[in-house]
């Protein structure tokens, strides 16, 4: 009987894994649907209105899950994932069943959906994907154009939080805010972390353009917490809050040391922690019950994979998904505080998407690197930067160390490991997708899905 039971468990595991893979493949087939870029704000606003009308129709078919639980909505150029995780951890520490949606995922699609400490299971993910897809198939709003990747994902997120029994959920925007599909929600609290230059091809070339997009998540009468300090960007957020009659909350930056993530190398996370703590205090004002111990413990214990994450001690291998100049400058500043032993070398493995500002990011890393291994992230539907072009760009700056090129991320780690000695360090950065590619060596996607954690045992 024991043999039969073990065999049944293996069969169930295989079935669940295949169901997950099939559901991911279904979502991938939708990536190009509705992805046309728009040339100006008016056209973008009209396209966003049309997409949100479609999404509202789909959500209505799913019995309006976004209206059944209180939601916290988070936008920002940098820090929104870490801030979202800290807010969710604080709510969980206070006893609330808390949903968390962040993006993009590093390895497994299930990483985007979490309830307290557990990711959505592979079978539940597959079931929920098909629930949403079938609802769209029977919705007249999708007769002339199939459901898009973004529409399915946002409906999936809100649907699963509702059926999983979340008391509250934290929802991160995509690249922007005002025209982001997540902006269909009516949150109890809005949060804007930082404003920086990223996604300029869709949000605009200036900080003012980007701040306008992020400020668009502010809803009438709904309080907003922001960690933005740049005067021009903050002014835009202040004006939006005034126009919507929304209470504006700024962190008490002098208290940020009381809310520090319990992570090595988390110095550059202190601003995110301050924003998270201010958000949790504001939720208290709104009627949630969050003891100070829950706020402190939640912020301290929050973590996400690929954020200053050590995956190996000897040699020390560090992963950080910094993928724009603002994030890279923060990562480099923190990395500089960790001095290597005398004679030790640091190798930087770098790869980025083609659309990113490679030169600025490499410039922040050069003073800290003895050598570079350049590669390209492997991701469905996005173009990686040519590592040979990156190498030429790096050499043209006069970088004196070795510059190696690897065809794949896995080969890049192999090259980086060659010749390493005790005390040496390998830092991998430039793209969240690159981190996901390389992280597979220590934590496999299947183990993440089956154990419902980003840190599976024995992976």
C-alpha positions in Angstrom: 0.0 0.0 0.0 2.8 2.4 0.9 4.3 1.8 -2.6 1.0 2.6 -4.2 0.6 5.7 -2.2 4.1 7.0 -3.1 3.4 6.2 -6.8 0.1 8.1 -6.6 1.9 11.1 -5.1 4.5 11.1 -7.9 1.7 10.9 -10.5 -0.1 13.8 -8.9 3.1 15.8 -8.8 3.7 15.2 -12.5 0.1 16.0 -13.3 0.3 19.3 -11.4 3.6 20.2 -12.9 2.3 19.6 -16.5 -0.8 21.6 -15.7 1.4 24.5 -14.6 3.5 24.3 -17.7 0.5 24.2 -20.0 -1.0 27.3 -18.2 2.2 29.2 -18.6 2.3 28.3 -22.3 -1.2 29.6 -22.7 -0.3 32.9 -21.1 2.8 33.2 -23.3 0.7 32.8 -26.4 -1.1 36.0 -25.4 2.0 38.2 -25.0 1.7 39.9 -28.4 -2.1 40.5 -28.2 -2.8 44.2 -27.7 0.8 45.2 -27.4 0.8 48.1 -30.0 2.5 51.2 -28.7 0.8 54.5 -28.9 2.5 57.7 -30.2 1.1 60.4 -27.7 -0.8 60.8 -24.4 -4.2 61.3 -26.0 -3.8 58.1 -28.0 -2.4 56.3 -25.0 -5.3 57.5 -22.8 -7.9 56.3 -25.4 -6.2 52.9 -25.6 -6.0 52.6 -21.8 -9.7 53.5 -21.5 -10.6 50.8 -24.0 -8.4 48.2 -22.3 -9.7 49.0 -18.8 -13.3 48.8 -20.1 -12.5 45.3 -21.4 -10.9 44.4 -18.1 -13.8 45.7 -16.1 -16.2 43.6 -18.2 -14.0 40.5 -17.5 -13.9 41.2 -13.8 -17.7 41.6 -13.8 -17.9 38.1 -15.3 -15.7 36.9 -12.4 -18.0 38.5 -9.9 -15.9 41.6 -9.4 -13.1 40.2 -7.2 -11.4 43.6 -6.9 -14.4 44.9 -5.0 -14.5 42.1 -2.4 -11.3 42.8 -0.6 -9.4 46.0 0.4 -6.4 46.7 -1.8 -3.2 48.7 -1.5 -1.9 49.9 -4.9 1.9 50.6 -5.4 3.7 52.4 -8.2 7.2 53.7 -8.6 10.3 53.5 -10.7 12.4 51.7 -8.1 11.7 50.0 -4.8 8.0 49.1 -5.4 8.6 45.4 -5.2 10.5 45.6 -1.9 8.1 48.1 -0.5 5.1 46.0 -1.5 6.7 42.9 0.1 7.4 44.9 3.4 3.8 46.2 3.6 2.4 42.7 2.9 4.8 41.2 5.6 3.6 43.8 8.1 0.0 43.0 7.5 0.7 39.2 7.7 2.6 39.8 11.0 -0.6 41.4 12.3 -2.7 38.4 11.5 -4.2 39.4 8.2 -4.3 36.8 5.3 -2.4 39.0 2.9 -2.1 38.7 -0.9 0.9 40.1 -2.7 1.2 40.7 -6.4 4.7 41.7 -7.8 6.1 41.5 -11.2 8.0 40.4 -13.2 8.7 37.0 -11.9 12.2 35.6 -12.0 11.7 32.0 -12.7 8.2 30.8 -12.0 4.9 32.5 -12.9 3.7 31.5 -9.4 6.1 34.1 -7.9 3.7 36.8 -8.9 1.0 35.6 -6.6 1.5 35.0 -2.9 -0.7 34.6 0.1 1.3 35.3 3.3 4.4 33.1 3.0 3.2 30.7 0.3 3.2 31.2 -3.5 0.1 30.0 -5.4 0.4 26.3 -6.1 1.0 25.0 -9.6 -2.4 23.3 -9.9 -4.2 26.4 -8.5 -2.4 28.6 -10.9 -3.5 26.4 -13.8 -7.1 26.3 -12.6 -7.2 30.1 -12.2 -5.7 30.8 -15.6 -8.3 28.6 -17.2 -11.1 30.2 -15.2 -10.1 33.7 -16.4 -9.4 32.5 -20.0 -12.8 30.8 -20.3 -14.6 33.9 -18.8 -12.9 36.0 -21.5 -13.9 33.6 -24.3 -17.6 34.0 -23.3 -17.4 37.8 -22.8 -18.7 39.9 -25.7 -16.0 42.6 -24.9 -13.4 40.1 -26.3 -15.3 39.0 -29.5 -13.1 41.1 -31.9 -9.8 40.8 -30.0 -8.7 38.0 -27.7 -7.8 38.7 -24.1 -4.2 40.1 -23.8 -1.4 38.9 -21.6 -1.8 41.9 -19.3 -5.6 41.7 -19.1 -5.5 38.0 -18.2 -2.8 38.5 -15.6 -4.6 41.4 -13.8 -7.9 39.5 -13.8 -6.1 36.3 -12.6 -4.4 38.3 -9.8 -7.6 39.8 -8.4 -9.6 36.6 -9.0 -7.2 34.4 -7.1 -6.9 36.8 -4.1 -10.7 36.6 -3.8 -11.1 32.9 -4.1 -8.1 32.2 -1.9 -9.7 34.1 1.0 -7.3 37.1 1.3 -8.3 39.6 3.9 -6.3 42.3 2.1 -3.9 42.4 -0.9 -1.0 44.5 -2.1 -0.9 45.1 -5.8 2.1 46.4 -7.7 1.7 48.3 -11.0 3.5 47.4 -14.1 5.8 50.0 -15.8 3.6 53.1 -15.3 0.5 53.8 -13.3 -2.1 56.0 -14.9 -2.6 53.8 -17.9 -1.6 50.6 -16.3 -4.3 47.9 -16.2 -3.9 47.6 -12.4 -5.5 51.1 -12.3 -9.0 49.5 -12.5 -8.8 49.0 -8.8 -10.2 51.4 -6.1 -7.6 50.9 -3.3 -7.8 52.0 0.3 -4.3 53.3 0.0 -2.0 54.3 -2.9 1.8 54.3 -2.6 4.4 55.9 -4.9 7.9 54.9 -4.0 10.4 56.8 -6.3 10.6 58.5 -9.6 13.5 57.8 -12.0 14.3 57.5 -15.7 13.1 54.0 -16.8 10.7 52.8 -19.5 11.2 56.2 -21.2 10.1 54.7 -24.5 6.5 54.4 -23.2 6.3 56.8 -20.3 8.2 59.7 -21.8 11.8 61.1 -21.6 11.6 63.3 -18.5 11.1 62.8 -14.8 8.0 65.1 -15.1 6.5 62.7 -17.7 7.2 59.7 -15.5 5.9 61.4 -12.3 2.6 62.2 -14.2 2.1 58.5 -15.0 2.9 57.3 -11.5 0.6 60.0 -9.9 -2.3 58.6 -12.0 -2.9 55.9 -9.4 -4.0 58.5 -6.8 -7.8 58.1 -6.5 -10.3 60.7 -5.2 -10.3 60.8 -1.4 -7.9 57.9 -1.1 -4.7 58.7 0.9 -1.3 58.4 -0.8 2.1 57.7 0.7 5.2 58.7 -1.3 8.9 58.4 -0.9 9.6 60.8 -3.8 12.1 63.5 -2.9 12.9 65.1 -6.2 11.2 68.5 -6.1 9.9 68.5 -9.6 8.4 65.0 -9.3 7.0 65.6 -5.9 5.3 68.8 -7.0 3.4 66.8 -9.6 2.3 64.2 -7.0 1.3 67.0 -4.6 -0.8 68.7 -7.3 -2.5 65.4 -8.2 -3.3 64.8 -4.5 -4.8 68.2 -4.2 -6.9 67.8 -7.3 -8.3 64.5 -6.0 -8.7 65.6 -2.4 -6.3 62.9 -1.2 -4.4 63.1 2.0 -0.6 63.1 1.2 1.7 61.3 3.6 5.5 61.6 3.6 7.7 59.2 5.6 9.5 60.5 8.7 13.0 59.9 7.2 14.6 60.4 10.7 12.8 57.2 11.9 14.0 55.0 9.0 16.7 53.3 11.1 13.9 51.8 13.3 12.5 50.1 10.2 15.4 48.4 8.6 15.2 45.2 6.6 17.0 42.4 8.3 19.1 41.7 5.2 22.9 41.9 4.6 23.6 44.7 2.2 20.2 46.3 2.9 21.5 49.8 3.4 19.9 51.0 0.1 16.6 49.4 1.2 16.2 51.8 4.1 14.2 54.3 2.1 11.9 51.5 0.9 11.5 50.4 4.6 10.6 54.0 5.6 7.9 54.2 2.9 6.5 50.8 3.9 6.4 51.8 7.6 4.6 55.0 6.8 2.1 53.0 4.7 1.5 50.6 7.5 0.9 53.5 10.0 -1.5 55.0 7.5 -3.4 51.7 7.3 -3.7 51.9 11.1 -5.3 55.3 10.7 -7.7 53.9 8.2 -9.0 51.2 10.6 -6.6 48.3 10.3 -5.1 46.9 13.5 -1.3 46.8 13.2 0.7 46.7 16.4 4.1 48.4 16.3 5.7 45.1 16.7 4.0 43.8 13.6 5.2 46.8 11.6 8.8 46.4 12.8 8.9 42.6 12.4 7.2 42.8 9.0 9.6 45.3 7.5 12.6 43.5 9.0 11.5 40.1 7.7 10.3 41.0 4.2 12.4 39.6 1.4 12.2 39.0 -2.3 14.5 36.9 -4.5 17.1 38.6 -6.5 17.5 41.6 -4.2 21.1 41.7 -2.9 20.7 37.9 -2.5 23.6 35.7 -1.6 23.2 32.2 -3.2 26.7 30.9 -2.5 29.3 31.7 0.1 32.6 30.3 -1.4 33.2 32.1 -3.7 30.6 34.6 -2.6 28.0 34.9 -5.3 25.6 37.8 -5.1 22.5 38.4 -7.2 20.7 41.8 -7.6 18.2 42.6 -10.2 19.1 46.3 -10.6 18.0 47.2 -14.2 18.0 51.0 -14.5 20.5 53.7 -13.7 18.8 54.7 -10.4 18.7 51.1 -9.1 22.2 50.4 -10.3 23.6 53.5 -8.6 22.0 52.3 -5.3 23.3 48.8 -5.8 26.8 50.0 -6.6 26.8 52.4 -3.6 25.9 49.5 -1.3 28.3 47.1 -2.9 31.2 49.6 -2.4 30.6 49.4 1.4 31.5 45.7 1.4 35.3 45.6 1.0 36.9 42.4 -0.2 39.9 40.9 1.5 43.2 42.2 0.3 44.2 40.6 -3.0 40.6 39.3 -3.7 38.9 40.1 -7.0 35.3 41.0 -7.9 33.8 39.7 -11.2 30.7 41.4 -12.4 28.4 39.3 -14.6 26.2 41.8 -16.5 23.4 41.4 -19.0 20.5 43.8 -19.8 17.5 44.2 -22.1 18.2 46.1 -25.3 15.9 49.0 -24.2 17.8 49.8 -21.1 20.6 52.4 -20.4 23.5 50.1 -20.5 26.3 52.7 -20.5 25.1 54.4 -17.3 24.7 51.1 -15.5 28.1 49.8 -16.6 29.6 53.2 -15.5 28.3 52.7 -11.9 29.9 49.2 -11.8 33.3 49.9 -13.4 35.0 51.2 -10.2 34.0 48.1 -8.3 34.9 45.4 -10.9 38.2 43.7 -11.6 36.7 41.9 -14.6 33.4 41.7 -16.4 31.6 38.7 -18.0 28.9 40.0 -20.3 25.9 38.0 -21.5 22.3 38.4 -22.5 19.2 37.6 -20.4 17.0 34.9 -22.0 13.3 35.9 -21.7 10.2 35.2 -23.8 9.1 38.1 -25.9 11.9 40.6 -25.0 15.2 41.4 -26.7 18.4 41.2 -24.8 21.3 43.6 -25.5 24.1 42.1 -27.6 26.9 41.2 -25.1 29.5 41.8 -27.9 28.2 45.4 -28.3 28.3 45.8 -24.5 31.9 44.6 -24.5 32.9 47.1 -27.1 31.2 49.8 -25.2 32.9 48.9 -22.0 36.4 48.6 -23.6 35.9 52.0 -25.2 35.7 53.6 -21.8 39.2 52.4 -21.0 38.3 49.7 -18.5 41.6 48.0 -17.7 40.4 44.6 -16.5 39.4 41.5 -18.5 36.2 41.7 -20.5 34.7 38.3 -21.4 31.6 37.4 -23.4 29.3 34.5 -22.8 26.5 33.3 -25.1 24.3 32.2 -22.3 23.8 33.2 -18.6 24.7 29.7 -17.5 28.0 29.9 -19.5 28.6 33.3 -17.9 28.6 31.9 -14.4 30.9 29.1 -15.6 33.4 31.7 -16.9 33.1 33.8 -13.8 33.9 30.9 -11.6 37.0 30.0 -13.5 40.1 31.0 -11.6 38.2 32.3 -8.5 40.0 32.0 -5.2 39.1 32.3 -1.5 37.7 35.8 -0.8 36.8 36.5 -4.4 33.3 37.7 -5.2 30.9 37.3 -8.2 28.1 39.9 -8.5 25.4 39.3 -11.0 23.2 42.2 -12.1 21.6 44.3 -14.9 18.3 42.5 -15.4 15.7 40.7 -13.3 15.4 38.2 -16.1 19.2 37.6 -16.0 18.9 36.9 -12.3 16.1 34.4 -13.0 18.2 32.6 -15.6 21.2 32.3 -13.2 19.2 31.6 -10.1 18.1 28.3 -11.7 21.5 26.8 -10.8 20.6 27.0 -7.1 16.8 27.0 -7.0 15.0 25.2 -9.8 11.7 26.4 -11.2 10.0 23.1 -10.6 11.1 23.1 -6.9 9.8 26.7 -6.5 6.4 25.7 -8.0 6.1 22.4 -6.0 7.3 23.8 -2.6 5.4 27.2 -3.2 8.4 29.2 -2.1 11.2 31.2 -3.8 13.7 29.4 -1.5 12.9 25.7 -1.9 14.8 23.2 0.2 17.1 20.7 -1.6 16.6 22.4 -5.0 
